[in-house]
Amino acid sequence: MDPIKFLLPDEKLPEQWYNIAADLPEPLPPPLHPGTLKPLSPSDLAPLFADELIKQEMSTERWIPIPDEVRQILAQWRCTPLYRARRLEKALGTPARIYYKYEGVSPAGSHKPNTAVAQVYYNKMQGVRRITTETGAGQWGSSLAFACKFFGLECEVYMVRCSFEQKPYRRAFMELMGATCYASPSNRTAAGRALLEKDPEGRGSLGMAISEAVEIAAQNEDTKYCLGSVLNHVMLHQTVIGQEAMMQMELANDQPDIVIGCAGGGSNFAGISFPFIGEKLKGKRKVRVVGVEPAACPTLTKGLMAYDFGDTSHLTPLLRMHTLGSTFVPPGIHAGGLRYHGMGPLVSHLVHLGQIEAMSVHQLEAFQSGMTFAQAEGIVPAPESNHAIAAVIREAEVCKQSGESKAILFNLSGHGLLDMPSYQAYLAGKLQDYDYPSEEIAMALAGLPSVNR
Ligand SMILES: *Cc1c(COP(=O)(O)O)cnc(C)c1O
């Protein structure tokens, strides 16, 4: 029998997170205080985040131990399987060897619980009573909801209004797990009320929902805020994915020539790729690393590297990252988890250092690729993951043309079983490609904070 599945025993679950900040050839530009424009001090973040998470955010320690209680919960679904996609290879007629790490086996169906569990744990240790957050497609809200339930914390989720209406099952998941879910913009916050006043029919955006969740946390002593992507500590928590994948590639007796992931804020992509990039930075490995984003929200490929706010109402610190401008409202494409104006500072910095290549694909190619994958492997990918699959298929096609056999590893960041309406729309021919007009990008970028000038 040809091996297709590479599994690790429980005791191989990584005991440490890998912090790529320790190995950067140039340090990451620091986050800035939005008022003073001076580098942020840990106490500036204390109203929003648990102390231990702030420490991790600023740490340059290479290895950070994973607390036993966190590992014990992760062990419910980790180590996740790594598959060789032999039927997909055959369907494509490619000599490439295609591998995927499958994060859809977690309770919420994606990689997001890897960090949700860790974040709620540190908040619990500090005596926090309630967590607020935002969610786009609902994956992050679902992950945080069950993590809060496990540790006995209250969870309040601001869900981007268009997803709140389009994705009722995600909302039901959160409520089943005991969370409270509001459509954003809401009238519960000053930020939300101001946005509603300007546009009562507003569809919302991640940037707006972040403003609401941050406002509630900042105003309440017993409440803190959690973010599901972008920040350094989130990238850190996701590195269990790449560490496991590295051991599993050994089991497969192979090594990836190319590592691919889809990139919204960058966390699942960082999770699979940072451990490999770490070895590349030390000269121990050769590997191409490719981050894939939607052409309709082209943060890495058309955005600027600049200091920008993480939210629409300018309540957050300034992060140096690839951005489309904090006022950018992405079009209603179906990969909700990829619709964010910014990109994680670590991922942005590694693109700037030439360690990561960025690619964009249109949603029709993404869904076509997802269907090809589903028919070959029997798994329905999340619409976000389809972007990674599109890039894999392009690379497999290059191998077919050249006759070269390369090993391609990608992160299948989640399943799409709660995203069937978007597949229905695709099958009914209702999806369209959309290029964000360059004039609109230029306009949003013209509003970047003055510190960049
Ligand atoms: C949220 C999400 C993404 C995008 O977020 P990243 O931080 O870029 O990983 C990708 N895939 C799935 C399945 C998601 O839920």
The ligand as a MOL file (V3000), in Angstrom:
LIG
                    3D

  0  0  0     0  0            999 V3000
M  V30 BEGIN CTAB
M  V30 COUNTS 15 15 0 0 0
M  V30 BEGIN ATOM
M  V30 1 C -9.5140 32.7150 9.9510 0
M  V30 2 C -9.1300 31.7490 8.9230 0
M  V30 3 C -8.1050 32.0190 7.9930 0
M  V30 4 C -7.4060 33.3380 7.9230 0
M  V30 5 O -6.7110 33.7450 9.0660 0
M  V30 6 P -5.1420 33.6670 9.1670 0
M  V30 7 O -4.8230 34.3420 10.4460 0
M  V30 8 O -4.5610 34.3700 7.9760 0
M  V30 9 O -4.7880 32.2300 9.1880 0
M  V30 10 C -7.7500 31.0320 7.0980 0
M  V30 11 N -8.3890 29.8330 7.0770 0
M  V30 12 C -9.3860 29.5440 7.9400 0
M  V30 13 C -10.0360 28.2140 7.8590 0
M  V30 14 C -9.7800 30.4870 8.8850 0
M  V30 15 O -10.7620 30.1930 9.7460 0
M  V30 END ATOM
M  V30 BEGIN BOND
M  V30 1 1 1 2
M  V30 2 1 2 3
M  V30 3 2 2 14
M  V30 4 1 3 4
M  V30 5 2 3 10
M  V30 6 1 4 5
M  V30 7 1 5 6
M  V30 8 2 6 7
M  V30 9 1 6 8
M  V30 10 1 6 9
M  V30 11 1 10 11
M  V30 12 2 11 12
M  V30 13 1 12 13
M  V30 14 1 12 14
M  V30 15 1 14 15
M  V30 END BOND
M  V30 END CTAB
M  END
